[in-house]
Amino acid sequence: MSVMNAIKLIVFDWDGTLVDSEHRIVTAMQDAIRDAGLPPLPTDTLKNVIGLGLGIAIETLLPDCDRAVHQAVADAYRHHFLAADKHAVSFPDAGPVLKTLADRDYFLGVATGKSRHGLDRDLDETGFKTYFHATRCADETHSKPHPQMLFDVMERVGVEAHETLMIGDTEYDLQMARNAGAASVGVAYGVHEPDRLHRHDPLIILDRLGDLIPFLDRSGHS
């Protein structure tokens, strides 16, 4: 049996994979760092931590600051990111892909560096909530690339690592999958460049999310 023929559960990263949120995340972090009276950081530096849990991301960005500053930046980030006039915008292929996978009776999950509050709000705004059997957020357990989020989703639906496929746009997603013993697929339209994704042995790197369905069909799993 091929790797893909065994897959029962497909777990998605959220930001940069299903939802086009890179600019929103970077802008919110820039505003939060400014609010703390700190010098601005380059956009590429801020993009590099997308996918990590908020606490780990801020510690990575501001290693010389103390815990109080980290907490102030985190609080300000949440305020800016959840501002009422900003809403989740899914990639055009996301809805049709999720519907097709649901119609094919896959278990679907989310493993994200977002907070539970942020993910629940996005699920409501996108209308995707009904597609997912299990979701896990970084404020509920370890941040990526630790495998615990993926383990939790697998346990919730009752599948094993060899039956699980992780899809994401950052190396943190693919590292998490490998750490969990699961297969992975990268997407090239998100935060990390394909050469970074290739280092973690994904089955394929997709140019667009809609290419996932033809990939599954070619792999004999439909």
C-alpha positions in Angstrom: 0.0 0.0 0.0 1.3 3.4 -0.9 1.7 6.2 1.7 -1.3 8.1 0.2 -3.6 5.0 0.1 -3.3 4.8 3.9 -4.3 8.4 4.6 -7.5 8.9 6.6 -6.8 12.3 8.3 -5.7 15.5 6.5 -4.6 18.2 8.9 -4.1 21.8 7.7 -2.1 24.7 8.9 -4.3 27.8 9.0 -2.4 31.1 8.3 -0.8 31.0 4.9 -2.3 27.7 4.0 -6.1 28.1 4.1 -6.2 31.8 5.0 -4.3 34.7 3.3 -3.2 36.4 6.5 0.5 37.2 6.1 0.1 40.9 5.7 -2.4 41.0 8.7 0.0 39.1 10.9 3.1 41.2 10.0 1.2 44.5 10.4 -0.2 43.5 13.8 3.3 42.5 15.0 4.9 45.7 13.7 2.2 47.7 15.5 2.7 45.7 18.7 6.5 46.2 18.7 5.9 49.9 18.1 3.5 50.1 21.0 6.2 48.7 23.2 8.5 51.5 22.2 10.9 49.1 20.4 12.7 49.7 17.1 10.9 48.2 14.1 12.1 44.9 12.7 12.4 44.0 9.0 9.3 42.5 7.3 11.2 39.4 6.4 12.2 38.8 10.0 8.6 39.1 11.1 7.4 36.7 8.3 10.0 34.1 9.4 8.2 33.4 12.7 4.7 33.0 11.2 3.5 29.6 12.1 5.1 29.5 15.6 3.1 30.0 18.7 2.8 33.7 19.7 5.0 33.4 22.8 7.8 31.5 20.9 7.5 33.9 18.0 8.0 37.0 20.3 10.9 35.4 22.2 12.5 34.6 18.8 12.0 38.2 17.6 13.0 39.9 20.8 15.6 37.6 22.5 17.2 40.5 24.5 13.9 41.7 26.1 12.5 40.4 29.4 9.3 38.5 30.1 7.4 41.7 30.9 8.2 43.2 27.5 7.3 39.9 25.7 3.9 39.9 27.5 3.3 43.5 26.6 4.0 42.8 22.9 1.8 39.7 23.0 -1.1 41.6 24.5 -0.7 44.4 21.9 -0.4 41.9 19.1 -3.7 40.2 20.1 -5.4 43.6 20.2 -4.2 44.7 16.8 -4.8 41.3 15.1 -8.3 40.9 16.4 -9.4 44.5 15.6 -13.0 44.5 14.6 -12.4 45.9 11.1 -10.1 43.1 10.1 -11.5 39.8 8.9 -10.2 36.4 7.8 -9.9 36.0 4.0 -9.5 32.4 2.8 -7.6 31.5 -0.4 -9.9 31.0 -3.3 -9.3 27.3 -3.5 -9.7 26.6 0.2 -13.5 26.2 0.4 -13.8 23.9 -2.7 -10.9 21.8 -1.5 -12.3 21.3 2.0 -15.8 20.5 0.6 -14.3 17.9 -1.8 -12.3 16.2 0.9 -15.3 16.2 3.3 -17.4 14.6 0.5 -14.7 11.9 0.2 -15.1 11.2 3.9 -11.6 12.2 5.1 -11.2 13.3 8.6 -10.1 16.9 8.5 -8.2 18.9 11.2 -6.3 22.1 11.9 -3.0 22.5 13.7 -2.1 26.1 14.0 0.1 28.6 15.8 -3.0 30.8 16.3 -4.7 31.1 19.7 -8.0 29.3 20.3 -9.9 32.6 20.3 -8.3 33.7 17.0 -9.0 30.4 15.3 -12.6 30.1 16.5 -13.2 33.6 15.2 -11.6 32.8 11.8 -13.6 29.5 11.6 -16.8 31.5 12.0 -15.8 34.2 9.5 -14.8 31.8 6.8 -17.6 29.4 7.3 -15.2 26.5 7.5 -16.0 25.3 11.0 -18.3 22.5 10.0 -15.6 20.8 7.9 -13.2 20.0 10.8 -13.4 17.1 13.1 -10.6 18.4 15.4 -8.5 21.5 15.8 -5.6 22.4 18.0 -3.9 25.7 18.8 -0.5 26.7 20.1 -2.0 28.2 23.3 -3.4 24.8 24.2 -0.2 22.8 23.9 3.4 23.0 22.5 4.2 25.2 19.6 5.3 23.8 16.3 7.6 22.1 15.4 6.8 20.0 18.5 4.5 17.2 17.4 2.0 17.4 20.2 -0.7 19.4 18.3 -0.7 16.7 15.6 -0.8 13.9 18.2 -3.8 15.6 19.8 -5.7 15.8 16.5 -4.9 12.2 15.6 -6.0 11.0 19.0 -9.3 13.0 18.8 -10.3 11.2 15.5 -8.7 7.8 16.3 -6.0 7.5 13.6 -2.3 6.7 13.6 0.6 8.7 12.3 0.9 6.6 9.1 -2.7 7.5 8.3 -2.1 11.3 8.7 -1.1 13.9 6.2 -0.1 17.4 7.3 -0.4 20.3 4.8 1.4 23.6 5.5 3.3 26.6 4.1 6.2 26.7 6.6 9.0 24.5 7.6 7.6 24.4 11.1 4.5 22.5 9.7 6.6 20.0 7.9 9.0 19.5 10.8 6.0 18.9 13.1 4.8 16.2 10.7 8.1 14.5 10.5 8.5 14.7 14.3 5.1 13.0 14.6 5.9 10.3 12.0 3.3 11.7 9.6 3.5 12.5 5.9 3.5 16.1 4.7 2.7 18.3 1.7 4.0 21.8 1.3 2.4 24.7 -0.4 4.5 27.2 -2.3 2.3 30.3 -2.0 2.7 30.9 1.7 5.5 32.2 4.0 8.5 30.0 3.4 10.1 29.5 0.1 10.0 26.0 -1.6 13.7 25.4 -1.0 13.1 25.6 2.8 10.2 23.3 2.5 12.1 20.7 0.5 14.6 20.2 3.3 11.9 18.4 5.3 10.9 15.8 2.7 7.3 16.6 1.8 5.6 14.3 -0.6 5.1 17.2 -2.9 5.0 21.0 -2.9 1.9 22.4 -4.4 1.7 25.7 -6.3 -1.9 26.2 -5.3 -4.1 24.4 -2.9 -6.5 23.3 -5.6 -3.7 21.1 -6.9 -4.2 18.9 -3.8 -7.2 17.0 -5.3 -5.4 16.0 -8.6 -2.4 14.9 -6.5 -4.7 12.7 -4.4 -6.2 11.3 -7.6 -2.8 10.6 -9.1 -1.8 8.8 -5.9 -4.8 6.5 -6.2 -6.6 7.9 -3.2 -10.0 9.4 -4.0 
